[in-house]
Amino acid sequence: FPQSRMIPQGLLIVLLMNCSAEASVDFYSSRVFDEFDFNGQSSVTIDGLCKETCKIYASITPESKKFASNLLIEMPGRFVSIADVAAKIDPATNKKWPLVVI
């Protein structure tokens, strides 16, 4: 490759570190997380999104089901796994049912 087309090694390392560091995407009233956002975390607190009610949707692959089973959402008096949320599907419409947090 000509030298003008090569990415400097320092920049490449920074880009790779940035890609592996955080995968969440913020919107006006929602946030999308990737399983890599939770790697190495014993707990994650999400503040500022659920002022009154939250609807949590989840999609997982068969390969990530075990990992998603260990990601728990604290609800009043119980915990719900991301795998359980991902499995909630309306049989009539085949659309995802959210976990509603009040």
TORLODREN-894447 format. One line per 2 residues: number of its first residue (from 1); their letters; for each residue x, y, z of N, C-alpha, C, CB. Coordinates in Angstrom, 2 decimals, decimal comma, always signed. Glycine has a CB too. Example, Ala and Ser with C-alpha at 12.3 -4.5 7.8 and 13.67 -1.06 7.14 Angstrom:
// residues 2
1 = as = +13,19:-5,69:+7,80:+12,30:-4,50:+7,80:+13,20:-3,30:+7,80:+11,31:-4,47:+9,05; +12,85:-2,25:+7,08:+13,67:-1,06:+7,14:+12,90:+0,03:+7,87:+14,08:-0,60:+5,72
// end
This chain:
// residues 102
1 = fp = +0,84:-1,19:+0,00:+0,00:+0,00:+0,00:+0,87:+1,24:+0,00:-0,95:+0,00:+1,21; +0,48:+2,25:-0,74:+1,21:+3,51:-0,64:+1,06:+4,08:+0,76:+0,70:+4,53:-1,70
3 = qs = +2,09:+4,78:+1,20:+2,10:+5,29:+2,57:+0,95:+6,26:+2,84:+3,42:+5,97:+2,86; +0,48:+6,99:+1,84:-0,60:+7,96:+2,05:-1,92:+7,27:+2,38:-0,76:+8,83:+0,82
5 = rm = -2,06:+5,99:+2,06:-3,31:+5,27:+2,33:-3,26:+4,52:+3,65:-3,60:+4,30:+1,22; -2,15:+4,43:+4,28:-2,02:+3,67:+5,52:-2,51:+4,49:+6,71:-0,56:+3,22:+5,74
7 = ip = -3,17:+3,82:+7,62:-3,61:+4,46:+8,86:-2,45:+4,38:+9,84:-4,90:+3,78:+9,44; -2,08:+5,50:+10,44:-1,00:+5,46:+11,43:-1,35:+4,48:+12,55:-0,73:+6,86:+12,00
9 = qg = -0,34:+3,74:+13,03:-0,59:+2,72:+14,06:-1,22:+3,30:+15,31:+0,71:+2,03:+14,42; -0,80:+4,47:+15,73:-1,37:+5,09:+16,93:-2,86:+5,35:+16,76:-0,66:+6,40:+17,24
11 = ll = -3,27:+5,84:+15,60:-4,69:+6,10:+15,34:-5,48:+4,80:+15,30:-4,86:+6,87:+14,02; -4,90:+3,77:+14,70:-5,57:+2,48:+14,63:-5,81:+1,91:+16,03:-4,74:+1,50:+13,79
13 = iv = -4,82:+2,03:+16,90:-4,97:+1,53:+18,27:-6,07:+2,30:+18,99:-3,64:+1,65:+19,04; -6,11:+3,62:+18,82:-7,15:+4,43:+19,46:-8,53:+4,03:+18,93:-6,90:+5,93:+19,22
15 = ll = -8,65:+3,82:+17,62:-9,93:+3,41:+17,05:-10,37:+2,05:+17,58:-9,84:+3,37:+15,52; -9,45:+1,11:+17,68:-9,79:-0,21:+18,20:-10,19:-0,14:+19,67:-8,62:-1,17:+18,03
17 = mn = -9,49:+0,66:+20,45:-9,83:+0,81:+21,86:-11,20:+1,45:+22,00:-8,77:+1,65:+22,61; -11,50:+2,43:+21,17:-12,79:+3,10:+21,21:-13,91:+2,14:+20,84:-12,80:+4,31:+20,28
19 = cs = -13,68:+1,28:+19,87:-14,70:+0,32:+19,45:-14,99:-0,70:+20,54:-14,27:-0,40:+18,18; -13,99:-1,09:+21,29:-14,20:-2,11:+22,30:-14,62:-1,53:+23,64:-12,95:-2,93:+22,48
21 = ae = -14,57:-0,22:+23,79:-14,83:+0,39:+25,09:-16,32:+0,52:+25,39:-14,19:+1,74:+25,16; -17,09:+1,01:+24,46:-18,50:+1,25:+24,74:-19,29:+1,16:+23,45:-18,71:+2,63:+25,41
23 = as = -20,43:+0,51:+23,52:-21,23:+0,33:+22,32:-22,61:+0,95:+22,44:-21,35:-1,13:+21,99; -22,89:+1,65:+23,54:-24,22:+2,23:+23,70:-24,44:+3,39:+22,74:-24,44:+2,69:+25,15
25 = vd = -25,70:+3,58:+22,37:-26,09:+4,67:+21,48:-27,21:+5,42:+22,18:-26,54:+4,14:+20,07; -27,04:+6,73:+22,33:-28,04:+7,55:+23,01:-28,94:+8,26:+22,00:-27,36:+8,57:+23,92
27 = fy = -30,23:+8,25:+22,30:-31,23:+8,99:+21,55:-31,89:+9,98:+22,49:-32,28:+8,03:+20,90; -32,86:+10,73:+22,01:-33,51:+11,74:+22,85:-34,14:+11,13:+24,10:-34,56:+12,48:+22,04
29 = ss = -34,90:+10,06:+23,93:-35,58:+9,48:+25,09:-35,33:+7,98:+25,21:-37,07:+9,74:+25,01; -34,23:+7,51:+24,68:-33,91:+6,09:+24,79:-32,41:+5,87:+24,66:-34,67:+5,27:+23,72
31 = rv = -32,01:+4,66:+24,99:-30,59:+4,29:+24,89:-30,52:+2,84:+24,45:-29,84:+4,51:+26,26; -29,62:+2,56:+23,53:-29,41:+1,20:+23,04:-28,07:+0,72:+23,58:-29,46:+1,14:+21,46
33 = fd = -28,08:-0,48:+24,18:-26,86:-1,07:+24,71:-26,50:-2,32:+23,94:-27,02:-1,39:+26,20; -25,24:-2,62:+23,93:-24,70:-3,84:+23,37:-24,14:-4,65:+24,54:-23,60:-3,56:+22,28
35 = ef = -24,05:-5,95:+24,39:-23,55:-6,76:+25,51:-22,15:-6,35:+25,95:-23,55:-8,23:+25,12; -21,37:-5,74:+25,06:-20,02:-5,32:+25,42:-20,02:-4,16:+26,41:-19,25:-4,91:+24,17
37 = df = -21,15:-3,44:+26,52:-21,26:-2,38:+27,51:-21,24:-2,94:+28,93:-22,53:-1,58:+27,29; -21,52:-4,23:+29,08:-21,64:-4,82:+30,40:-20,46:-5,73:+30,76:-22,91:-5,60:+30,49
39 = ng = -19,53:-5,94:+29,83:-18,38:-6,80:+30,11:-17,58:-6,26:+31,29:-17,48:-6,92:+28,87; -17,30:-7,14:+32,23:-16,47:-6,78:+33,37:-17,16:-5,91:+34,41:-15,27:-6,08:+32,90
41 = qs = -18,45:-5,69:+34,27:-19,20:-4,85:+35,21:-19,99:-5,75:+36,16:-20,14:-3,87:+34,46; -19,91:-5,46:+37,44:-20,74:-6,21:+38,38:-22,13:-5,59:+38,47:-20,09:-6,26:+39,77
43 = sv = -22,24:-4,30:+38,18:-23,55:-3,65:+38,12:-23,43:-2,40:+37,25:-24,07:-3,29:+39,54; -24,53:-2,04:+36,64:-24,59:-0,86:+35,79:-25,82:-0,07:+36,20:-24,63:-1,23:+34,25
45 = ti = -25,65:+1,21:+36,46:-26,77:+2,07:+36,81:-27,09:+2,96:+35,63:-26,45:+2,91:+38,08; -28,35:+3,00:+35,27:-28,80:+3,84:+34,16:-29,68:+4,92:+34,75:-29,56:+3,00:+33,06
47 = dg = -29,19:+6,13:+34,74:-29,93:+7,26:+35,31:-30,47:+8,17:+34,23:-29,03:+8,05:+36,27; -31,56:+8,84:+34,54:-32,05:+9,90:+33,68:-32,98:+9,50:+32,56:-30,93:+10,58:+33,12
49 = lc = -33,20:+8,22:+32,33:-34,08:+7,82:+31,23:-35,49:+7,51:+31,68:-33,50:+6,63:+30,52; -35,64:+6,97:+32,86:-36,94:+6,49:+33,32:-37,51:+7,41:+34,39:-36,84:+5,05:+33,86
51 = ke = -37,99:+8,55:+33,98:-38,57:+9,47:+34,96:-39,90:+8,95:+35,47:-38,74:+10,86:+34,34; -40,72:+8,40:+34,59:-42,01:+7,85:+35,01:-42,13:+6,37:+34,67:-43,16:+8,63:+34,36
53 = tc = -41,95:+6,04:+33,41:-42,10:+4,66:+32,95:-41,02:+4,35:+31,92:-43,51:+4,43:+32,35; -40,54:+3,12:+31,94:-39,59:+2,65:+30,93:-40,15:+1,39:+30,28:-38,19:+2,37:+31,55
55 = ki = -39,89:+1,27:+29,00:-40,17:+0,03:+28,29:-38,82:-0,51:+27,84:-41,14:+0,25:+27,06; -38,52:-1,73:+28,27:-37,24:-2,35:+27,95:-37,49:-3,48:+26,97:-36,52:-2,86:+29,23
57 = ya = -36,82:-3,40:+25,83:-36,87:-4,45:+24,81:-35,49:-5,09:+24,74:-37,31:-3,88:+23,41; -35,44:-6,35:+24,38:-34,15:-7,03:+24,26:-34,19:-8,01:+23,10:-33,78:-7,75:+25,57
59 = si = -33,09:-8,08:+22,39:-32,88:-9,08:+21,35:-31,54:-9,73:+21,63:-32,93:-8,46:+19,91; -31,50:-11,03:+21,55:-30,25:-11,75:+21,80:-30,09:-12,83:+20,73:-30,23:-12,37:+23,22
61 = tp = -28,87:-13,28:+20,59:-28,59:-14,40:+19,69:-28,52:-15,67:+20,54:-27,25:-14,18:+18,90; -28,64:-16,83:+19,93:-28,49:-18,07:+20,70:-27,14:-18,14:+21,42:-28,65:-19,29:+19,78
63 = es = -26,11:-17,57:+20,80:-24,78:-17,59:+21,41:-24,69:-16,70:+22,65:-23,74:-17,15:+20,39; -25,50:-15,66:+22,72:-25,42:-14,74:+23,86:-26,48:-15,01:+24,92:-25,55:-13,32:+23,38
65 = kk = -27,25:-16,09:+24,78:-28,33:-16,37:+25,73:-27,80:-16,59:+27,15:-29,13:-17,59:+25,29; -26,70:-17,33:+27,29:-26,14:-17,58:+28,62:-25,70:-16,27:+29,26:-24,95:-18,57:+28,54
67 = fa = -25,03:-15,44:+28,49:-24,60:-14,13:+28,99:-25,81:-13,29:+29,38:-23,74:-13,39:+27,93; -26,83:-13,26:+28,53:-28,03:-12,46:+28,78:-28,81:-12,97:+29,99:-28,94:-12,45:+27,55
69 = sn = -28,69:-14,25:+30,29:-29,36:-14,80:+31,47:-28,75:-14,27:+32,76:-29,29:-16,33:+31,45; -27,51:-13,82:+32,68:-26,82:-13,28:+33,85:-26,91:-11,76:+33,95:-25,38:-13,69:+33,82
71 = ll = -27,51:-11,10:+32,96:-27,75:-9,66:+33,04:-29,13:-9,46:+33,63:-27,63:-8,97:+31,62; -29,18:-8,90:+34,83:-30,43:-8,80:+35,56:-30,88:-7,36:+35,71:-30,30:-9,45:+36,92
73 = ie = -32,18:-7,16:+35,57:-32,80:-5,85:+35,78:-33,49:-5,92:+37,13:-33,82:-5,48:+34,62; -33,18:-4,97:+38,00:-33,79:-4,97:+39,33:-35,16:-4,32:+39,25:-32,90:-4,23:+40,35
75 = mp = -36,14:-5,08:+39,65:-37,53:-4,62:+39,71:-37,94:-4,61:+41,18:-38,49:-5,54:+38,84; -39,02:-3,94:+41,52:-39,47:-3,99:+42,92:-39,74:-5,44:+43,35:-40,74:-3,14:+43,10
77 = gr = -38,93:-5,93:+44,27:-39,12:-7,27:+44,83:-38,63:-8,43:+44,00:-40,52:-7,46:+45,08; -38,00:-8,18:+42,84:-37,54:-9,30:+42,01:-36,51:-8,82:+40,99:-38,74:-9,96:+41,28
79 = fv = -35,92:-9,77:+40,30:-35,00:-9,49:+39,21:-35,51:-10,17:+37,95:-33,55:-9,98:+39,56; -35,29:-9,54:+36,80:-35,67:-10,10:+35,51:-34,43:-10,11:+34,63:-36,85:-9,29:+34,85
81 = si = -34,15:-11,23:+33,98:-32,97:-11,30:+33,13:-33,27:-10,73:+31,74:-32,47:-12,74:+33,01; -32,23:-10,28:+31,08:-32,35:-9,80:+29,70:-32,84:-10,94:+28,80:-31,00:-9,24:+29,19
83 = ad = -32,40:-12,16:+29,09:-32,87:-13,32:+28,30:-34,38:-13,49:+28,43:-32,15:-14,61:+28,76; -34,91:-13,28:+29,63:-36,37:-13,37:+29,81:-37,09:-12,28:+29,04:-36,72:-13,29:+31,31
85 = va = -36,54:-11,08:+29,05:-37,15:-9,97:+28,30:-37,12:-10,28:+26,81:-36,42:-8,63:+28,59; -36,01:-10,81:+26,32:-35,89:-11,13:+24,89:-36,88:-12,20:+24,46:-34,47:-11,58:+24,58
87 = ak = -37,25:-13,08:+25,38:-38,17:-14,18:+25,05:-39,63:-13,74:+25,02:-37,99:-15,30:+26,04; -39,92:-12,52:+25,47:-41,32:-12,05:+25,52:-41,77:-11,62:+24,13:-41,47:-10,88:+26,54
89 = id = -42,58:-12,45:+23,50:-43,08:-12,17:+22,15:-44,59:-12,41:+22,12:-42,36:-13,07:+21,08; -45,31:-11,48:+21,53:-46,76:-11,62:+21,37:-47,02:-12,70:+20,33:-47,42:-10,25:+20,95
91 = pa = -47,66:-13,81:+20,71:-47,87:-14,90:+19,75:-48,78:-14,53:+18,59:-48,44:-16,09:+20,47; -49,67:-13,57:+18,80:-50,60:-13,18:+17,73:-49,91:-12,33:+16,66:-51,77:-12,42:+18,32
93 = tn = -48,99:-11,46:+17,08:-48,36:-10,53:+16,13:-46,89:-10,85:+15,87:-48,49:-9,12:+16,64; -46,30:-11,68:+16,70:-44,88:-12,02:+16,63:-43,99:-10,80:+16,89:-44,55:-12,62:+15,27
95 = kk = -44,53:-9,80:+17,59:-43,76:-8,61:+17,96:-43,28:-8,74:+19,39:-44,61:-7,32:+17,78; -42,19:-8,04:+19,69:-41,63:-8,05:+21,04:-42,58:-7,40:+22,02:-40,27:-7,35:+21,07
97 = wp = -42,67:-7,99:+23,21:-43,36:-7,36:+24,33:-42,29:-6,74:+25,21:-44,24:-8,40:+25,12; -42,48:-5,52:+25,62:-41,47:-4,91:+26,49:-41,66:-5,30:+27,95:-41,51:-3,38:+26,35
99 = lv = -40,60:-5,16:+28,70:-40,69:-5,20:+30,16:-40,98:-3,76:+30,56:-39,36:-5,77:+30,84; -42,08:-3,53:+31,24:-42,46:-2,17:+31,64:-42,01:-1,94:+33,07:-44,00:-1,94:+31,49
101 = vi = -41,19:-0,91:+33,25:-40,68:-0,54:+34,57:-41,36:+0,75:+34,98:-39,12:-0,39:+34,57; -42,04:+0,71:+36,11:-42,75:+1,90:+36,60:-42,01:+2,49:+37,77:-44,21:+1,56:+37,00
// end
